[in-house]
């Protein structure tokens, strides 16, 4: 999920009134590389010195899945806020700023097309958004196949020395589609055959109720992604999202709730050099200040990821009340293998203690009884693992994480007393059904938390 603002109507009005920049949308057949339309959609015929482009420019893609309750917030991020920051030109060697977006136009969620656009400044300094390709309304944005098609199109059409992606939508970590919103209904509708774990090892009840209707903060916060289709919500599994990235990225940043699970980071370890995540939820305004994000990612000679995450956290940390709510982590994927190695040792040596861990004492990053996101390090600490045994894990976390920060509380729902930078599933606070799904996660195969 991504949480929407409490004073939503007032804030939206203020944003609309303050928007003063020109942001033009238009179709184009040749914004830079000779892109033209044909009967099948879009035809790319690159021109000029392709090798020089590969040596000089960078590409940043915003992948916005807003065919859900975040439609207004994501649209505001891209059309009101983004143009206020640094926008590159449209020359052959200028950096390339792209936006793929699918937004719900109304609460009825009637199928609408999605678009890939290039955003640039023209010679007069106006911010222009050129539509490069229109996708049929039948195309689902939260699909690994769609994301792969978009990225392949970007890669083949805009040769560059590096590529980065910011993914924004709702999110529910590694959980199966539909589980987070209504766990009890999911458990009823997905019967598990075979032996169940004894009740004594399960310490918490499966929460009931519909999160979208029962959560007082459902209007305030942001499987991976969400498209609300007539047949039901469509989300990506971690594996599907991973398969949807067809080439290596310089960085992958999530503006999405519960993206900071070690399960997600580990699955993506070979897909990007750096990953930015949030273990808890993200307020609807977004994890980043979109009026500044391109200044950090494109203006300099190299992306300033640490600067971006410090600025993003400080923006929330200086707020008051429920709006002072954020958890951020920026990590090097090269360090994830060592974390898995250390966790595997701890799981093997302390399996019984972890199986009976005192869940109520462990730092969690959840509300409304959705007890599936606990602090990775604190799980081992509260399970009674000796300090000497924890040294390896702590060193691995320190080497992997470039920047991490958390506010003292999260929207008046829970206190954050300790913060390792990652969350992890805790089997004794889960269910046998969730265990059956978890066994298939790459992270679990690496550390054998659930056997």
C-alpha positions in Angstrom: 0.0 0.0 0.0 0.9 3.7 -0.2 -0.9 5.8 2.3 -2.9 8.9 1.2 -3.0 12.1 3.1 -5.4 12.7 6.0 -6.2 16.2 4.8 -6.4 14.9 1.3 -8.8 17.4 -0.2 -7.1 20.5 1.2 -3.7 19.3 0.2 -4.8 18.4 -3.3 -6.4 21.8 -3.8 -3.2 23.5 -2.6 -1.1 21.5 -5.1 -3.4 22.4 -8.0 -3.4 26.1 -7.2 0.4 26.3 -6.8 1.1 24.6 -10.2 2.4 27.4 -12.4 4.8 25.6 -14.8 4.0 24.9 -18.4 3.8 21.1 -19.1 2.7 20.3 -22.6 1.6 16.9 -23.8 1.7 16.0 -27.4 2.2 13.1 -29.8 5.4 13.0 -31.7 7.0 11.0 -34.5 10.6 12.1 -33.9 11.5 13.6 -30.6 15.1 12.5 -30.9 15.9 9.2 -32.4 13.5 9.1 -35.4 10.6 7.5 -33.5 7.6 7.1 -35.8 4.2 5.4 -35.7 3.2 2.5 -37.9 0.3 0.1 -37.9 1.7 -2.1 -35.2 2.4 0.8 -32.8 5.9 2.3 -32.7 8.8 2.0 -35.0 12.4 2.9 -33.9 15.1 3.9 -36.4 18.0 5.2 -34.4 20.2 7.7 -36.2 23.5 9.5 -35.4 26.5 8.2 -33.5 25.1 5.4 -31.4 28.4 4.6 -29.8 28.8 8.2 -28.6 25.4 8.1 -27.0 26.3 4.9 -25.2 29.4 6.6 -23.7 27.8 9.9 -22.6 24.1 9.9 -21.7 22.0 8.3 -19.1 18.3 7.2 -19.1 15.9 7.5 -16.2 12.5 5.8 -16.4 9.6 6.5 -14.0 7.3 3.4 -14.1 4.1 4.6 -12.6 1.3 2.0 -11.8 -1.6 4.3 -10.8 -4.6 2.3 -12.1 -5.8 2.3 -8.4 -6.5 4.7 -5.6 -3.1 6.4 -6.1 -4.0 7.8 -9.5 -4.2 11.4 -8.4 -1.0 11.2 -6.3 1.1 9.6 -9.1 -0.3 12.1 -11.6 0.6 15.0 -9.4 4.2 13.6 -8.9 4.7 13.4 -12.7 2.8 16.4 -14.1 2.9 19.0 -11.3 6.1 18.2 -9.3 8.5 16.7 -11.8 8.6 19.7 -14.2 9.7 21.9 -11.3 13.0 20.1 -11.1 15.9 19.5 -13.5 14.7 18.5 -17.0 17.2 17.6 -19.6 17.1 18.9 -23.2 16.2 16.8 -26.3 19.6 16.7 -28.0 21.1 13.5 -29.0 23.6 13.5 -26.2 21.3 14.9 -23.5 20.2 12.5 -20.7 16.8 10.9 -21.4 13.9 11.3 -19.0 11.0 8.9 -19.6 7.7 8.2 -17.9 5.5 5.1 -18.4 2.2 5.5 -16.7 -1.3 4.0 -16.4 -3.7 6.0 -14.3 -7.3 5.4 -13.3 -9.5 8.3 -14.6 -12.3 7.8 -12.1 -13.4 5.5 -9.3 -15.1 3.2 -11.7 -11.7 2.0 -13.0 -12.8 1.9 -16.6 -10.0 0.5 -18.8 -7.8 3.2 -20.2 -4.6 3.2 -22.3 -1.2 3.6 -20.8 1.6 5.7 -22.2 5.4 5.9 -22.6 6.5 9.6 -22.8 9.7 11.5 -23.0 10.0 14.6 -20.9 12.4 17.3 -22.0 12.9 21.1 -22.3 12.6 22.7 -25.7 14.8 25.5 -27.0 12.5 28.0 -25.3 12.8 26.4 -21.9 9.3 24.9 -21.9 8.8 21.5 -20.4 7.4 19.1 -23.0 6.0 15.6 -22.6 6.0 13.8 -25.9 4.0 10.5 -26.2 6.3 7.9 -27.7 3.9 5.0 -27.5 0.3 4.4 -26.5 -0.5 1.0 -25.1 -4.1 -0.5 -25.5 -6.4 -0.3 -22.5 -6.1 -4.1 -22.3 -2.5 -3.8 -21.3 -1.9 -4.3 -17.5 0.8 -2.1 -16.1 1.4 -4.4 -13.1 2.6 -7.2 -15.3 6.1 -8.5 -15.7 5.5 -8.9 -19.4 4.5 -5.3 -19.8 7.4 -4.0 -17.8 9.8 -6.1 -19.8 8.3 -4.8 -23.0 8.6 -1.2 -21.9 12.2 -1.6 -20.7 13.2 -3.4 -23.9 11.7 -0.6 -25.9 13.6 1.9 -23.8 16.9 0.0 -24.1 16.8 -0.5 -27.8 15.6 3.0 -28.6 17.8 5.1 -26.3 21.4 3.8 -26.2 23.1 5.1 -23.1 25.9 4.4 -20.7 23.5 3.7 -17.8 19.8 3.2 -16.9 17.9 3.8 -13.8 14.3 3.1 -12.8 11.9 4.5 -10.2 8.9 2.2 -9.6 5.8 3.7 -8.0 2.5 2.1 -6.9 0.9 0.3 -4.1 2.8 -2.6 -2.6 2.5 -5.5 -0.1 6.0 -6.9 -0.1 6.4 -10.6 -1.0 2.8 -11.5 0.0 0.6 -13.3 -2.6 -1.8 -11.2 -4.5 -4.8 -10.1 -2.4 -3.4 -11.4 0.9 -2.5 -8.1 2.6 -5.9 -6.5 2.0 -7.9 -9.3 3.5 -5.8 -12.2 5.0 -8.7 -14.1 6.5 -10.6 -14.2 3.3 -7.5 -15.3 1.4 -6.9 -18.1 3.9 -10.5 -19.3 3.5 -10.4 -19.2 -0.3 -7.0 -20.9 -0.7 -7.2 -24.2 1.1 -3.9 -25.8 2.1 -3.5 -29.6 1.8 -1.1 -31.6 3.7 0.3 -31.3 7.3 -0.2 -28.0 9.1 2.2 -26.6 11.7 1.1 -27.1 15.2 -1.0 -24.3 16.8 1.5 -23.8 19.6 4.0 -22.4 17.1 1.6 -19.8 15.7 1.4 -16.9 18.0 -0.8 -14.4 16.3 -4.3 -14.5 14.8 -5.0 -14.0 11.1 -6.5 -10.5 10.8 -9.9 -10.2 9.3 -11.6 -7.4 7.5 -11.0 -5.5 4.3 -8.0 -3.1 4.6 -9.3 -0.7 2.0 -12.6 -0.2 3.9 -11.6 -0.8 7.5 -8.3 1.0 7.8 -8.7 4.6 9.0 -5.4 5.5 7.2 -6.2 3.6 4.0 -6.6 7.0 2.3 -3.1 8.1 3.6 -0.6 5.2 2.5 1.0 3.6 -1.1 2.8 -8.5 -4.3 4.3 -5.3 -6.2 2.1 -2.8 -7.9 -1.7 -2.8 -8.3 -4.1 -2.6 -11.2 -7.7 -2.7 -10.2 -9.3 -4.6 -13.0 -12.9 -5.9 -13.4 -11.7 -9.4 -12.6 -10.0 -8.3 -9.4 -6.7 -6.7 -8.4 -3.7 -7.6 -10.5 -0.3 -7.5 -8.8 3.2 -8.8 -9.6 4.9 -11.5 -7.5 8.5 -10.8 -6.6 9.6 -13.4 -9.2 7.5 -11.8 -11.9 8.8 -8.4 -11.1 12.4 -9.7 -11.3 11.7 -11.4 -14.6 10.3 -8.2 -15.9 13.7 -6.5 -15.8 15.5 -7.7 -19.0 18.9 -5.9 -18.5 21.0 -4.7 -15.6 20.1 -1.3 -14.1 22.4 1.2 -12.4 19.8 1.7 -9.7 16.2 0.7 -8.9 14.3 2.9 -6.5 10.9 2.0 -5.1 8.2 4.5 -4.2 6.1 1.7 -2.7 5.0 0.4 0.7 6.8 -2.7 2.2 9.5 -2.7 -0.5 12.2 -3.1 2.1 11.7 -6.8 2.7 15.0 -8.7 2.4 12.9 -11.1 0.2 12.5 -8.4 -2.4 16.0 -7.0 -2.3 17.6 -10.5 -2.5 15.5 -11.5 -5.5 16.7 -8.3 -7.3 20.4 -8.6 -6.3 21.5 -9.3 -9.9 19.2 -6.7 -11.5 20.7 -3.5 -10.3 23.8 -2.1 -8.6 21.8 -0.1 -6.0 18.3 -0.5 -4.7 16.3 2.0 -2.6 13.4 0.7 -0.5 11.0 1.3 2.4 10.4 -1.5 4.9 7.2 0.1 6.2 4.5 1.9 4.3 5.0 5.1 2.3 2.8 8.2 2.6 0.8 9.1 -0.5 2.9 12.2 -1.3 5.6 9.7 -2.2 8.9 8.5 -0.9 10.7 11.2 -2.8 10.4 14.9 -3.4 9.6 14.9 -7.1 10.5 18.5 -7.5 14.1 17.6 -6.6 14.5 13.9 -7.7 15.9 14.6 -11.1 18.4 17.1 -9.6 19.9 14.2 -7.6 19.6 11.6 -10.4 20.4 13.4 -13.6 21.9 16.9 -13.0 25.3 15.8 -11.8 27.9 13.7 -13.5 26.7 10.6 -11.6 23.5 9.9 -9.6 23.7 11.1 -6.0 21.6 8.4 -4.5 22.7 9.0 -0.9 21.9 12.7 -1.2 18.5 11.8 -2.6 17.6 9.5 0.3 18.9 11.8 2.9 16.8 14.6 1.4 13.8 12.3 1.1 14.0 11.2 4.8 14.6 14.8 6.1 11.5 15.9 4.3 9.4 13.6 6.4 11.5 13.8 9.6 10.9 17.5 9.9 7.1 17.1 9.8 4.9 16.7 12.8 2.2 14.3 13.9 1.2 11.5 11.5 3.1 13.1 8.6 6.4 12.5 10.4 6.4 8.9 9.2 9.2 7.3 7.0 11.6 4.4 6.8 14.2 4.5 4.1 17.1 2.2 3.1 19.6 2.5 0.3 21.7 -0.6 -0.4 24.4 -2.1 -2.5 23.2 -5.3 -4.1 26.8 -6.7 -4.0 26.4 -7.1 -0.2 23.2 -9.1 -0.2 24.9 -12.4 -0.7 26.9 -12.0 2.5 23.7 -11.1 4.4 22.1 -14.3 3.1 25.2 -16.3 4.1 25.2 -14.9 7.7 21.4 -15.4 8.1 21.7 -19.0 6.8 24.2 -19.7 9.6 21.9 -18.2 12.3 18.8 -20.0 11.0 20.7 -23.3 11.0 22.2 -22.8 14.5 19.1 -21.3 16.2 16.1 -22.7 14.3 14.2 -23.7 17.5 14.6 -20.3 19.1 13.4 -18.6 15.9 10.5 -20.9 15.6 9.3 -19.8 19.0 10.4 -16.2 18.8 8.5 -13.7 21.0 6.8 -11.9 18.1 5.2 -9.2 20.3 8.6 -8.1 21.4 10.1 -7.8 17.9 10.2 -4.6 16.0 7.5 -4.6 13.4 6.7 -2.3 10.5 3.0 -3.0 10.1 -0.5 -1.8 11.2 -4.0 -3.3 11.4 -2.6 -6.7 12.5 -0.8 -7.3 9.2 2.1 -9.0 11.2 4.2 -10.1 8.2 7.0 -7.5 8.3 9.5 -7.7 11.2 12.9 -6.1 11.6 15.4 -8.6 10.2 18.1 -8.1 12.8 15.7 -7.8 15.7 14.2 -11.2 14.9 17.5 -12.8 15.7 18.2 -10.5 18.7 14.8 -11.2 20.3 15.1 -14.9 19.6 18.0 -14.9 22.0 20.9 -15.4 19.5 24.1 -14.6 21.4 25.8 -11.3 20.7 28.9 -13.1 19.4 26.9 -14.9 16.8 25.3 -11.7 15.6 28.6 -10.0 14.7 28.8 -11.5 11.2 25.2 -10.4 10.3 25.8 -6.9 11.6 29.0 -6.5 9.6 27.2 -7.7 6.5 24.4 -5.3 7.0 26.8 -2.4 7.6 28.7 -3.3 4.4 25.5 -3.6 2.3 23.6 -0.5 3.5 24.7 2.9 2.3 22.1 4.9 4.1 19.2 4.1 6.4 16.9 6.1 8.6 13.5 5.9 10.3 11.3 8.3 12.2 10.5 7.5 15.9 6.9 6.6 15.1 4.8 5.7 12.1 1.4 7.4 11.8 0.6 6.9 15.5 0.4 3.2 14.9 3.7 1.9 16.1 7.0 3.0 17.6 10.3 2.4 15.8 12.8 1.6 18.5 15.4 -0.3 16.4 16.0 -0.2 12.6 18.3 -2.6 10.7 17.2 -1.4 7.3 15.3 -4.5 6.3 12.2 -6.4 7.2 11.7 -10.2 7.1 8.9 -12.7 7.4 8.6 -14.4 10.8 7.2 -17.9 10.4 5.8 -18.2 14.0 3.7 -15.0 13.3 2.6 -16.3 9.9 0.5 -19.2 8.7 1.0 -22.5 7.1 -0.5 -21.2 3.9 2.0 -18.3 3.9 4.8 -20.7 4.6 3.8 -22.6 1.5 4.2 -19.5 -0.6 7.4 -18.4 1.2 9.2 -21.6 0.4 9.3 -20.5 -3.3 11.0 -17.2 -2.6 14.7 -17.0 -3.6 15.6 -15.6 -0.2 14.0 -18.6 1.6 15.9 -21.0 -0.7 19.1 -19.3 0.3 18.6 -19.4 4.1 15.9 -22.1 4.6 13.9 -20.1 7.1 10.8 -22.2 6.2 11.5 -25.8 5.3 
